[in-house]
Amino acid sequence: MVITGTLASMSREQAQEALVARGARVSASVSKKTGFVVAGSEAGSKLEKARELGVPVLDEQQFLALLGGESR
């Protein structure tokens, strides 16, 4: 998973910790092997790259639902 942009409900570091705690691997760059991209506001080139590669993109609400509604 890759996190890009600004999340309103938590910092990117907190989001990364939540994903790692659930067994996900978080990467800094998008590739064909990326499972999902979490795109907050002002997401830039990583979001564009995900769309080019056909990688599924989650917005913040979808991401929070994936985490079970958790916010910090």
All heavy atoms as TSV, in Angstrom:
chain	resi	resn	atom	element	x	y	z
A	1	MET	N	N	0.838	-1.170	0.000
A	1	MET	CA	C	0.000	0.000	0.000
A	1	MET	C	C	0.881	1.231	0.000
A	1	MET	O	O	1.987	1.214	0.524
A	1	MET	CB	C	-0.924	0.016	1.216
A	1	MET	CG	C	-1.895	-1.157	1.236
A	1	MET	SD	S	-3.223	-0.986	2.425
A	1	MET	CE	C	-4.286	0.133	1.563
A	2	VAL	N	N	0.343	2.283	-0.603
A	2	VAL	CA	C	1.024	3.569	-0.650
A	2	VAL	C	C	0.051	4.625	-0.139
A	2	VAL	O	O	-1.132	4.586	-0.483
A	2	VAL	CB	C	1.483	3.905	-2.086
A	2	VAL	CG1	C	2.048	5.313	-2.167
A	2	VAL	CG2	C	2.515	2.898	-2.572
A	3	ILE	N	N	0.532	5.549	0.674
A	3	ILE	CA	C	-0.278	6.647	1.185
A	3	ILE	C	C	0.233	7.927	0.545
A	3	ILE	O	O	1.435	8.194	0.551
A	3	ILE	CB	C	-0.175	6.752	2.720
A	3	ILE	CG1	C	-0.583	5.432	3.372
A	3	ILE	CG2	C	-1.027	7.908	3.236
A	3	ILE	CD1	C	-0.216	5.325	4.834
A	4	THR	N	N	-0.694	8.722	-0.007
A	4	THR	CA	C	-0.307	9.985	-0.619
A	4	THR	C	C	-1.315	11.064	-0.258
A	4	THR	O	O	-2.467	10.764	0.024
A	4	THR	CB	C	-0.169	9.831	-2.157
A	4	THR	OG1	O	0.353	11.040	-2.706
A	4	THR	CG2	C	-1.487	9.493	-2.814
A	5	GLY	N	N	-0.866	12.292	-0.243
A	5	GLY	CA	C	-1.756	13.395	0.099
A	5	GLY	C	C	-1.903	13.547	1.603
A	5	GLY	O	O	-1.231	12.895	2.394
A	6	THR	N	N	-2.822	14.435	1.992
A	6	THR	CA	C	-3.059	14.756	3.398
A	6	THR	C	C	-4.356	14.126	3.868
A	6	THR	O	O	-5.397	14.302	3.231
A	6	THR	CB	C	-3.145	16.286	3.577
A	6	THR	OG1	O	-1.942	16.874	3.086
A	6	THR	CG2	C	-3.332	16.653	5.039
A	7	LEU	N	N	-4.289	13.381	4.962
A	7	LEU	CA	C	-5.483	12.780	5.550
A	7	LEU	C	C	-5.994	13.693	6.660
A	7	LEU	O	O	-5.215	14.174	7.483
A	7	LEU	CB	C	-5.164	11.394	6.112
A	7	LEU	CG	C	-4.613	10.378	5.123
A	7	LEU	CD1	C	-4.227	9.087	5.837
A	7	LEU	CD2	C	-5.614	10.101	4.020
A	8	ALA	N	N	-7.305	13.928	6.687
A	8	ALA	CA	C	-7.893	14.831	7.679
A	8	ALA	C	C	-7.964	14.199	9.063
A	8	ALA	O	O	-7.841	14.889	10.073
A	8	ALA	CB	C	-9.290	15.251	7.234
A	9	SER	N	N	-8.148	12.890	9.133
A	9	SER	CA	C	-8.411	12.232	10.409
A	9	SER	C	C	-7.170	11.726	11.135
A	9	SER	O	O	-7.240	11.401	12.325
A	9	SER	CB	C	-9.373	11.062	10.202
A	9	SER	OG	O	-8.798	10.127	9.322
A	10	MET	N	N	-6.046	11.656	10.442
A	10	MET	CA	C	-4.810	11.175	11.068
A	10	MET	C	C	-3.625	11.583	10.214
A	10	MET	O	O	-3.785	11.921	9.045
A	10	MET	CB	C	-4.845	9.654	11.260
A	10	MET	CG	C	-4.871	8.843	9.980
A	10	MET	SD	S	-4.897	7.045	10.228
A	10	MET	CE	C	-6.581	6.790	10.729
A	11	SER	N	N	-2.441	11.525	10.798
A	11	SER	CA	C	-1.228	11.818	10.035
A	11	SER	C	C	-0.893	10.624	9.139
A	11	SER	O	O	-1.402	9.512	9.348
A	11	SER	CB	C	-0.054	12.089	10.980
A	11	SER	OG	O	0.339	10.890	11.636
A	12	ARG	N	N	-0.049	10.854	8.177
A	12	ARG	CA	C	0.374	9.744	7.316
A	12	ARG	C	C	1.116	8.692	8.131
A	12	ARG	O	O	1.004	7.496	7.872
A	12	ARG	CB	C	1.230	10.264	6.160
A	12	ARG	CG	C	0.354	10.935	5.114
A	12	ARG	CD	C	1.111	11.724	4.102
A	12	ARG	NE	N	1.979	10.926	3.262
A	12	ARG	CZ	C	2.579	11.403	2.185
A	12	ARG	NH1	N	2.390	12.642	1.817
A	12	ARG	NH2	N	3.364	10.648	1.467
A	13	GLU	N	N	1.868	9.149	9.132
A	13	GLU	CA	C	2.593	8.207	9.988
A	13	GLU	C	C	1.619	7.325	10.767
A	13	GLU	O	O	1.836	6.115	10.897
A	13	GLU	CB	C	3.518	8.963	10.950
A	13	GLU	CG	C	4.688	9.643	10.280
A	13	GLU	CD	C	4.309	10.966	9.587
A	13	GLU	OE1	O	3.248	11.558	9.932
A	13	GLU	OE2	O	5.050	11.395	8.701
A	14	GLN	N	N	0.550	7.915	11.286
A	14	GLN	CA	C	-0.451	7.135	12.008
A	14	GLN	C	C	-1.149	6.153	11.064
A	14	GLN	O	O	-1.415	5.014	11.448
A	14	GLN	CB	C	-1.485	8.059	12.656
A	14	GLN	CG	C	-0.941	8.849	13.817
A	14	GLN	CD	C	-1.917	9.903	14.300
A	14	GLN	OE1	O	-2.584	10.566	13.502
A	14	GLN	NE2	N	-2.005	10.067	15.612
A	15	ALA	N	N	-1.428	6.591	9.860
A	15	ALA	CA	C	-2.064	5.712	8.881
A	15	ALA	C	C	-1.146	4.538	8.549
A	15	ALA	O	O	-1.590	3.388	8.474
A	15	ALA	CB	C	-2.411	6.494	7.611
A	16	GLN	N	N	0.131	4.834	8.385
A	16	GLN	CA	C	1.100	3.777	8.098
A	16	GLN	C	C	1.169	2.788	9.250
A	16	GLN	O	O	1.169	1.575	9.034
A	16	GLN	CB	C	2.471	4.384	7.826
A	16	GLN	CG	C	3.519	3.346	7.484
A	16	GLN	CD	C	4.840	3.968	7.064
A	16	GLN	OE1	O	4.893	5.114	6.635
A	16	GLN	NE2	N	5.910	3.207	7.179
A	17	GLU	N	N	1.213	3.292	10.480
A	17	GLU	CA	C	1.261	2.415	11.654
A	17	GLU	C	C	0.026	1.519	11.720
A	17	GLU	O	O	0.126	0.329	12.051
A	17	GLU	CB	C	1.369	3.244	12.928
A	17	GLU	CG	C	2.708	3.902	13.117
A	17	GLU	CD	C	2.716	4.896	14.271
A	17	GLU	OE1	O	1.732	4.961	15.038
A	17	GLU	OE2	O	3.724	5.611	14.414
A	18	ALA	N	N	-1.146	2.084	11.410
A	18	ALA	CA	C	-2.385	1.304	11.439
A	18	ALA	C	C	-2.347	0.196	10.404
A	18	ALA	O	O	-2.793	-0.926	10.662
A	18	ALA	CB	C	-3.586	2.215	11.208
A	19	LEU	N	N	-1.805	0.482	9.241
A	19	LEU	CA	C	-1.708	-0.538	8.192
A	19	LEU	C	C	-0.707	-1.626	8.565
A	19	LEU	O	O	-0.995	-2.818	8.420
A	19	LEU	CB	C	-1.307	0.110	6.859
A	19	LEU	CG	C	-2.386	0.951	6.201
A	19	LEU	CD1	C	-1.801	1.771	5.058
A	19	LEU	CD2	C	-3.509	0.055	5.699
A	20	VAL	N	N	0.461	-1.224	9.051
A	20	VAL	CA	C	1.496	-2.196	9.437
A	20	VAL	C	C	0.991	-3.090	10.558
A	20	VAL	O	O	1.230	-4.299	10.565
A	20	VAL	CB	C	2.804	-1.462	9.804
A	20	VAL	CG1	C	3.804	-2.416	10.443
A	20	VAL	CG2	C	3.409	-0.804	8.574
A	21	ALA	N	N	0.248	-2.509	11.498
A	21	ALA	CA	C	-0.306	-3.289	12.609
A	21	ALA	C	C	-1.265	-4.360	12.116
A	21	ALA	O	O	-1.471	-5.374	12.782
A	21	ALA	CB	C	-1.014	-2.365	13.595
A	22	ARG	N	N	-1.831	-4.142	10.943
A	22	ARG	CA	C	-2.763	-5.110	10.357
A	22	ARG	C	C	-2.085	-6.023	9.333
A	22	ARG	O	O	-2.743	-6.732	8.599
A	22	ARG	CB	C	-3.934	-4.370	9.721
A	22	ARG	CG	C	-4.847	-3.751	10.772
A	22	ARG	CD	C	-5.765	-2.712	10.161
A	22	ARG	NE	N	-6.742	-2.235	11.130
A	22	ARG	CZ	C	-6.485	-1.342	12.065
A	22	ARG	NH1	N	-5.268	-0.829	12.199
A	22	ARG	NH2	N	-7.440	-0.951	12.887
A	23	GLY	N	N	-0.755	-5.945	9.270
A	23	GLY	CA	C	-0.004	-6.845	8.417
A	23	GLY	C	C	0.274	-6.351	7.016
A	23	GLY	O	O	0.814	-7.087	6.195
A	24	ALA	N	N	-0.056	-5.094	6.723
A	24	ALA	CA	C	0.191	-4.550	5.384
A	24	ALA	C	C	1.632	-4.070	5.274
A	24	ALA	O	O	2.250	-3.698	6.269
A	24	ALA	CB	C	-0.762	-3.397	5.099
A	25	ARG	N	N	2.124	-4.073	4.045
A	25	ARG	CA	C	3.423	-3.464	3.762
A	25	ARG	C	C	3.156	-2.112	3.127
A	25	ARG	O	O	2.401	-2.016	2.167
A	25	ARG	CB	C	4.242	-4.324	2.800
A	25	ARG	CG	C	4.993	-5.410	3.475
A	25	ARG	CD	C	6.041	-6.030	2.621
A	25	ARG	NE	N	5.878	-5.763	1.196
A	25	ARG	CZ	C	6.391	-6.493	0.241
A	25	ARG	NH1	N	7.080	-7.547	0.521
A	25	ARG	NH2	N	6.203	-6.180	-1.032
A	26	VAL	N	N	3.798	-1.081	3.638
A	26	VAL	CA	C	3.607	0.268	3.122
A	26	VAL	C	C	4.873	0.675	2.382
A	26	VAL	O	O	5.981	0.521	2.892
A	26	VAL	CB	C	3.297	1.264	4.259
A	26	VAL	CG1	C	3.108	2.663	3.711
A	26	VAL	CG2	C	2.051	0.814	5.018
A	27	SER	N	N	4.686	1.176	1.176
A	27	SER	CA	C	5.802	1.574	0.332
A	27	SER	C	C	5.733	3.067	0.058
A	27	SER	O	O	4.675	3.689	0.185
A	27	SER	CB	C	5.733	0.804	-0.995
A	27	SER	OG	O	6.748	1.234	-1.872
A	28	ALA	N	N	6.856	3.634	-0.339
A	28	ALA	CA	C	6.906	5.062	-0.655
A	28	ALA	C	C	6.591	5.339	-2.118
A	28	ALA	O	O	6.318	6.472	-2.486
A	28	ALA	CB	C	8.284	5.614	-0.319
A	29	SER	N	N	6.636	4.301	-2.970
A	29	SER	CA	C	6.407	4.523	-4.393
A	29	SER	C	C	5.388	3.532	-4.943
A	29	SER	O	O	5.220	2.434	-4.423
A	29	SER	CB	C	7.720	4.416	-5.164
A	29	SER	OG	O	8.273	3.135	-4.995
A	30	VAL	N	N	4.723	3.940	-6.007
A	30	VAL	CA	C	3.689	3.133	-6.650
A	30	VAL	C	C	4.308	2.297	-7.760
A	30	VAL	O	O	5.096	2.805	-8.560
A	30	VAL	CB	C	2.589	4.045	-7.245
A	30	VAL	CG1	C	1.517	3.216	-7.932
A	30	VAL	CG2	C	1.972	4.915	-6.172
A	31	SER	N	N	3.950	1.006	-7.800
A	31	SER	CA	C	4.376	0.122	-8.890
A	31	SER	C	C	3.213	-0.787	-9.261
A	31	SER	O	O	2.154	-0.736	-8.637
A	31	SER	CB	C	5.576	-0.722	-8.459
A	31	SER	OG	O	5.174	-1.725	-7.543
A	32	LYS	N	N	3.421	-1.614	-10.262
A	32	LYS	CA	C	2.368	-2.558	-10.662
A	32	LYS	C	C	2.020	-3.523	-9.547
A	32	LYS	O	O	0.932	-4.077	-9.505
A	32	LYS	CB	C	2.808	-3.353	-11.897
A	32	LYS	CG	C	2.884	-2.533	-13.157
A	32	LYS	CD	C	3.175	-3.380	-14.363
A	32	LYS	CE	C	4.576	-3.946	-14.296
A	32	LYS	NZ	N	4.967	-4.689	-15.511
A	33	LYS	N	N	2.939	-3.727	-8.607
A	33	LYS	CA	C	2.710	-4.659	-7.503
A	33	LYS	C	C	1.990	-4.025	-6.314
A	33	LYS	O	O	1.646	-4.714	-5.364
A	33	LYS	CB	C	4.051	-5.234	-7.030
A	33	LYS	CG	C	4.721	-6.119	-8.061
A	33	LYS	CD	C	6.001	-6.699	-7.529
A	33	LYS	CE	C	6.643	-7.604	-8.549
A	33	LYS	NZ	N	7.850	-8.242	-8.028
A	34	THR	N	N	1.753	-2.713	-6.371
A	34	THR	CA	C	1.053	-2.021	-5.282
A	34	THR	C	C	-0.390	-2.503	-5.228
A	34	THR	O	O	-1.071	-2.546	-6.250
A	34	THR	CB	C	1.089	-0.491	-5.510
A	34	THR	OG1	O	2.454	-0.069	-5.599
A	34	THR	CG2	C	0.401	0.249	-4.377
A	35	GLY	N	N	-0.851	-2.869	-4.029
A	35	GLY	CA	C	-2.214	-3.373	-3.877
A	35	GLY	C	C	-3.254	-2.269	-3.904
A	35	GLY	O	O	-4.278	-2.376	-4.564
A	36	PHE	N	N	-2.989	-1.191	-3.173
A	36	PHE	CA	C	-3.899	-0.050	-3.080
A	36	PHE	C	C	-3.099	1.217	-2.854
A	36	PHE	O	O	-2.031	1.174	-2.262
A	36	PHE	CB	C	-4.858	-0.178	-1.876
A	36	PHE	CG	C	-5.868	-1.267	-2.007
A	36	PHE	CD1	C	-5.630	-2.513	-1.448
A	36	PHE	CD2	C	-7.058	-1.053	-2.678
A	36	PHE	CE1	C	-6.549	-3.532	-1.545
A	36	PHE	CE2	C	-7.996	-2.070	-2.784
A	36	PHE	CZ	C	-7.752	-3.306	-2.227
A	37	VAL	N	N	-3.662	2.337	-3.290
A	37	VAL	CA	C	-3.133	3.652	-2.942
A	37	VAL	C	C	-4.208	4.362	-2.131
A	37	VAL	O	O	-5.370	4.406	-2.543
A	37	VAL	CB	C	-2.765	4.473	-4.195
A	37	VAL	CG1	C	-2.420	5.910	-3.824
A	37	VAL	CG2	C	-1.601	3.825	-4.933
A	38	VAL	N	N	-3.833	4.877	-0.971
A	38	VAL	CA	C	-4.730	5.684	-0.153
A	38	VAL	C	C	-4.437	7.138	-0.512
A	38	VAL	O	O	-3.315	7.608	-0.318
A	38	VAL	CB	C	-4.497	5.448	1.352
A	38	VAL	CG1	C	-5.389	6.357	2.175
A	38	VAL	CG2	C	-4.723	3.985	1.701
A	39	ALA	N	N	-5.434	7.827	-1.070
A	39	ALA	CA	C	-5.233	9.188	-1.554
A	39	ALA	C	C	-6.008	10.184	-0.705
A	39	ALA	O	O	-7.239	10.180	-0.700
A	39	ALA	CB	C	-5.676	9.290	-3.009
A	40	GLY	N	N	-5.278	11.007	0.017
A	40	GLY	CA	C	-5.888	12.094	0.770
A	40	GLY	C	C	-5.990	13.327	-0.110
A	40	GLY	O	O	-5.768	13.276	-1.321
A	41	SER	N	N	-6.301	14.463	0.506
A	41	SER	CA	C	-6.392	15.696	-0.263
A	41	SER	C	C	-5.004	16.105	-0.753
A	41	SER	O	O	-3.994	15.769	-0.144
A	41	SER	CB	C	-7.012	16.804	0.588
A	41	SER	OG	O	-6.191	17.088	1.694
A	42	GLU	N	N	-4.984	16.792	-1.863
A	42	GLU	CA	C	-3.747	17.270	-2.479
A	42	GLU	C	C	-2.800	16.142	-2.859
A	42	GLU	O	O	-1.576	16.311	-2.837
A	42	GLU	CB	C	-3.054	18.294	-1.578
A	42	GLU	CG	C	-3.908	19.517	-1.288
A	42	GLU	CD	C	-3.241	20.527	-0.390
A	42	GLU	OE1	O	-2.000	20.589	-0.377
A	42	GLU	OE2	O	-3.964	21.249	0.299
A	43	ALA	N	N	-3.353	14.981	-3.216
A	43	ALA	CA	C	-2.522	13.877	-3.715
A	43	ALA	C	C	-1.980	14.280	-5.083
A	43	ALA	O	O	-2.680	14.904	-5.870
A	43	ALA	CB	C	-3.348	12.608	-3.808
A	44	GLY	N	N	-0.759	13.920	-5.356
A	44	GLY	CA	C	-0.124	14.376	-6.592
A	44	GLY	C	C	0.286	13.261	-7.528
A	44	GLY	O	O	-0.534	12.467	-7.987
A	45	SER	N	N	1.583	13.170	-7.762
A	45	SER	CA	C	2.112	12.269	-8.781
A	45	SER	C	C	1.882	10.795	-8.463
A	45	SER	O	O	1.715	9.987	-9.376
A	45	SER	CB	C	3.597	12.528	-8.990
A	45	SER	OG	O	4.322	12.309	-7.790
A	46	LYS	N	N	1.846	10.429	-7.188
A	46	LYS	CA	C	1.604	9.025	-6.836
A	46	LYS	C	C	0.197	8.607	-7.245
A	46	LYS	O	O	-0.012	7.494	-7.718
A	46	LYS	CB	C	1.819	8.779	-5.344
A	46	LYS	CG	C	3.264	8.899	-4.918
A	46	LYS	CD	C	3.404	8.704	-3.430
A	46	LYS	CE	C	4.810	9.012	-2.976
A	46	LYS	NZ	N	4.933	8.932	-1.526
A	47	LEU	N	N	-0.769	9.506	-7.088
A	47	LEU	CA	C	-2.136	9.223	-7.513
A	47	LEU	C	C	-2.208	9.080	-9.025
A	47	LEU	O	O	-2.832	8.151	-9.540
A	47	LEU	CB	C	-3.081	10.330	-7.031
A	47	LEU	CG	C	-4.540	10.218	-7.448
A	47	LEU	CD1	C	-5.150	8.905	-6.991
A	47	LEU	CD2	C	-5.334	11.394	-6.912
A	48	GLU	N	N	-1.543	9.969	-9.735
A	48	GLU	CA	C	-1.507	9.876	-11.197
A	48	GLU	C	C	-0.882	8.556	-11.646
A	48	GLU	O	O	-1.391	7.895	-12.548
A	48	GLU	CB	C	-0.722	11.051	-11.777
A	48	GLU	CG	C	-1.409	12.385	-11.607
A	48	GLU	CD	C	-0.535	13.540	-12.062
A	48	GLU	OE1	O	0.373	13.334	-12.894
A	48	GLU	OE2	O	-0.769	14.664	-11.581
A	49	LYS	N	N	0.215	8.179	-11.019
A	49	LYS	CA	C	0.914	6.928	-11.360
A	49	LYS	C	C	0.006	5.731	-11.099
A	49	LYS	O	O	-0.055	4.795	-11.906
A	49	LYS	CB	C	2.200	6.819	-10.538
A	49	LYS	CG	C	2.999	5.580	-10.760
A	49	LYS	CD	C	3.886	5.707	-11.959
A	49	LYS	CE	C	4.839	4.526	-12.016
A	49	LYS	NZ	N	5.779	4.643	-13.093
A	50	ALA	N	N	-0.721	5.743	-9.969
A	50	ALA	CA	C	-1.637	4.645	-9.646
A	50	ALA	C	C	-2.700	4.511	-10.727
A	50	ALA	O	O	-3.007	3.401	-11.177
A	50	ALA	CB	C	-2.282	4.872	-8.287
A	51	ARG	N	N	-3.253	5.616	-11.160
A	51	ARG	CA	C	-4.283	5.581	-12.207
A	51	ARG	C	C	-3.714	5.066	-13.519
A	51	ARG	O	O	-4.363	4.291	-14.216
A	51	ARG	CB	C	-4.898	6.964	-12.375
A	51	ARG	CG	C	-5.786	7.339	-11.193
A	51	ARG	CD	C	-6.408	8.699	-11.356
A	51	ARG	NE	N	-7.339	8.981	-10.271
A	51	ARG	CZ	C	-7.613	10.181	-9.833
A	51	ARG	NH1	N	-7.051	11.242	-10.386
A	51	ARG	NH2	N	-8.472	10.354	-8.844
A	52	GLU	N	N	-2.503	5.489	-13.857
A	52	GLU	CA	C	-1.853	5.014	-15.086
A	52	GLU	C	C	-1.662	3.498	-15.063
A	52	GLU	O	O	-1.824	2.830	-16.077
A	52	GLU	CB	C	-0.484	5.678	-15.256
A	52	GLU	CG	C	-0.523	7.117	-15.673
A	52	GLU	CD	C	0.865	7.742	-15.667
A	52	GLU	OE1	O	1.879	7.000	-15.689
A	52	GLU	OE2	O	0.941	8.983	-15.625
A	53	LEU	N	N	-1.305	2.971	-13.882
A	53	LEU	CA	C	-1.014	1.539	-13.751
A	53	LEU	C	C	-2.257	0.702	-13.438
A	53	LEU	O	O	-2.185	-0.514	-13.374
A	53	LEU	CB	C	0.035	1.314	-12.660
A	53	LEU	CG	C	1.421	1.903	-12.919
A	53	LEU	CD1	C	2.315	1.739	-11.687
A	53	LEU	CD2	C	2.061	1.250	-14.136
A	54	GLY	N	N	-3.391	1.360	-13.215
A	54	GLY	CA	C	-4.613	0.633	-12.888
A	54	GLY	C	C	-4.651	0.108	-11.467
A	54	GLY	O	O	-5.365	-0.855	-11.161
A	55	VAL	N	N	-3.897	0.743	-10.563
A	55	VAL	CA	C	-3.877	0.341	-9.154
A	55	VAL	C	C	-5.120	0.915	-8.478
A	55	VAL	O	O	-5.422	2.100	-8.650
A	55	VAL	CB	C	-2.592	0.861	-8.460
A	55	VAL	CG1	C	-2.623	0.582	-6.967
A	55	VAL	CG2	C	-1.358	0.237	-9.099
A	56	PRO	N	N	-5.847	0.123	-7.699
A	56	PRO	CA	C	-7.039	0.640	-7.001
A	56	PRO	C	C	-6.685	1.784	-6.050
A	56	PRO	O	O	-5.668	1.738	-5.360
A	56	PRO	CB	C	-7.556	-0.565	-6.209
A	56	PRO	CG	C	-6.960	-1.761	-6.882
A	56	PRO	CD	C	-5.644	-1.311	-7.448
A	57	VAL	N	N	-7.532	2.806	-6.047
A	57	VAL	CA	C	-7.320	3.982	-5.207
A	57	VAL	C	C	-8.452	4.081	-4.191
A	57	VAL	O	O	-9.628	3.980	-4.550
A	57	VAL	CB	C	-7.272	5.270	-6.060
A	57	VAL	CG1	C	-7.126	6.503	-5.169
A	57	VAL	CG2	C	-6.137	5.204	-7.073
A	58	LEU	N	N	-8.085	4.250	-2.920
A	58	LEU	CA	C	-9.056	4.451	-1.848
A	58	LEU	C	C	-9.014	5.898	-1.408
A	58	LEU	O	O	-7.925	6.447	-1.200
A	58	LEU	CB	C	-8.727	3.576	-0.634
A	58	LEU	CG	C	-8.655	2.069	-0.822
A	58	LEU	CD1	C	-8.213	1.412	0.475
A	58	LEU	CD2	C	-9.987	1.527	-1.273
A	59	ASP	N	N	-10.195	6.522	-1.235
A	59	ASP	CA	C	-10.197	7.843	-0.628
A	59	ASP	C	C	-10.155	7.659	0.890
A	59	ASP	O	O	-10.145	6.538	1.399
A	59	ASP	CB	C	-11.400	8.672	-1.084
A	59	ASP	CG	C	-12.745	8.113	-0.653
A	59	ASP	OD1	O	-12.815	7.336	0.319
A	59	ASP	OD2	O	-13.740	8.470	-1.304
A	60	GLU	N	N	-10.136	8.759	1.626
A	60	GLU	CA	C	-9.980	8.659	3.083
A	60	GLU	C	C	-11.135	7.910	3.738
A	60	GLU	O	O	-10.921	7.113	4.649
A	60	GLU	CB	C	-9.827	10.045	3.702
A	60	GLU	CG	C	-9.519	9.976	5.175
A	60	GLU	CD	C	-9.070	11.286	5.774
A	60	GLU	OE1	O	-8.943	12.276	5.036
A	60	GLU	OE2	O	-8.832	11.310	6.992
A	61	GLN	N	N	-12.355	8.146	3.291
A	61	GLN	CA	C	-13.515	7.463	3.876
A	61	GLN	C	C	-13.434	5.950	3.653
A	61	GLN	O	O	-13.718	5.160	4.548
A	61	GLN	CB	C	-14.819	8.028	3.307
A	61	GLN	CG	C	-15.045	9.482	3.663
A	61	GLN	CD	C	-14.987	9.750	5.154
A	61	GLN	OE1	O	-15.506	8.990	5.959
A	61	GLN	NE2	N	-14.338	10.846	5.536
A	62	GLN	N	N	-13.042	5.542	2.446
A	62	GLN	CA	C	-12.891	4.115	2.153
A	62	GLN	C	C	-11.772	3.510	2.988
A	62	GLN	O	O	-11.885	2.380	3.468
A	62	GLN	CB	C	-12.608	3.913	0.663
A	62	GLN	CG	C	-13.777	4.276	-0.224
A	62	GLN	CD	C	-13.376	4.355	-1.681
A	62	GLN	OE1	O	-12.331	4.896	-2.026
A	62	GLN	NE2	N	-14.219	3.806	-2.544
A	63	PHE	N	N	-10.699	4.263	3.162
A	63	PHE	CA	C	-9.574	3.808	3.983
A	63	PHE	C	C	-10.007	3.599	5.427
A	63	PHE	O	O	-9.703	2.573	6.038
A	63	PHE	CB	C	-8.425	4.825	3.894
A	63	PHE	CG	C	-7.287	4.542	4.826
A	63	PHE	CD1	C	-6.533	3.390	4.704
A	63	PHE	CD2	C	-6.949	5.441	5.822
A	63	PHE	CE1	C	-5.465	3.122	5.571
A	63	PHE	CE2	C	-5.894	5.197	6.678
A	63	PHE	CZ	C	-5.159	4.042	6.547
A	64	LEU	N	N	-10.754	4.557	5.980
A	64	LEU	CA	C	-11.235	4.428	7.359
A	64	LEU	C	C	-12.165	3.245	7.507
A	64	LEU	O	O	-12.126	2.530	8.509
A	64	LEU	CB	C	-11.920	5.712	7.816
A	64	LEU	CG	C	-10.997	6.916	7.984
A	64	LEU	CD1	C	-11.802	8.158	8.301
A	64	LEU	CD2	C	-9.936	6.659	9.036
A	65	ALA	N	N	-12.996	3.001	6.503
A	65	ALA	CA	C	-13.891	1.831	6.533
A	65	ALA	C	C	-13.061	0.551	6.536
A	65	ALA	O	O	-13.388	-0.412	7.242
A	65	ALA	CB	C	-14.839	1.859	5.346
A	66	LEU	N	N	-11.985	0.537	5.765
A	66	LEU	CA	C	-11.092	-0.623	5.722
A	66	LEU	C	C	-10.480	-0.877	7.094
A	66	LEU	O	O	-10.319	-2.019	7.512
A	66	LEU	CB	C	-9.987	-0.393	4.679
A	66	LEU	CG	C	-8.981	-1.502	4.474
A	66	LEU	CD1	C	-9.608	-2.672	3.741
A	66	LEU	CD2	C	-7.794	-0.979	3.687
A	67	LEU	N	N	-10.165	0.207	7.809
A	67	LEU	CA	C	-9.587	0.075	9.141
A	67	LEU	C	C	-10.641	-0.193	10.202
A	67	LEU	O	O	-10.322	-0.367	11.369
A	67	LEU	CB	C	-8.834	1.358	9.523
A	67	LEU	CG	C	-7.598	1.707	8.722
A	67	LEU	CD1	C	-6.994	2.999	9.262
A	67	LEU	CD2	C	-6.569	0.598	8.741
A	68	GLY	N	N	-11.901	-0.199	9.832
A	68	GLY	CA	C	-12.971	-0.437	10.799
A	68	GLY	C	C	-13.435	0.835	11.470
A	68	GLY	O	O	-13.861	0.817	12.627
A	69	GLY	N	N	-13.327	1.971	10.766
A	69	GLY	CA	C	-13.817	3.229	11.303
A	69	GLY	C	C	-12.868	3.918	12.266
A	69	GLY	O	O	-13.217	4.890	12.894
A	70	GLU	N	N	-11.651	3.425	12.363
A	70	GLU	CA	C	-10.676	3.997	13.290
A	70	GLU	C	C	-10.234	5.367	12.825
A	70	GLU	O	O	-9.982	5.596	11.663
A	70	GLU	CB	C	-9.460	3.068	13.351
A	70	GLU	CG	C	-8.310	3.618	14.165
A	70	GLU	CD	C	-7.107	2.708	14.147
A	70	GLU	OE1	O	-7.270	1.485	14.102
A	70	GLU	OE2	O	-6.003	3.238	14.186
A	71	SER	N	N	-10.125	6.296	13.736
A	71	SER	CA	C	-9.455	7.566	13.486
A	71	SER	C	C	-8.754	7.975	14.760
A	71	SER	O	O	-9.125	7.554	15.850
A	71	SER	CB	C	-10.441	8.652	13.039
A	71	SER	OG	O	-11.347	8.933	14.071
A	72	ARG	N	N	-7.739	8.789	14.623
A	72	ARG	CA	C	-6.946	9.173	15.798
A	72	ARG	C	C	-6.972	10.660	15.974
A	72	ARG	O	O	-6.958	11.415	15.120
A	72	ARG	CB	C	-5.502	8.706	15.655
A	72	ARG	CG	C	-5.407	7.218	15.648
A	72	ARG	CD	C	-3.987	6.794	15.536
A	72	ARG	NE	N	-3.960	5.351	15.463
A	72	ARG	CZ	C	-2.862	4.639	15.445
A	72	ARG	NH1	N	-1.699	5.220	15.487
A	72	ARG	NH2	N	-2.903	3.346	15.385
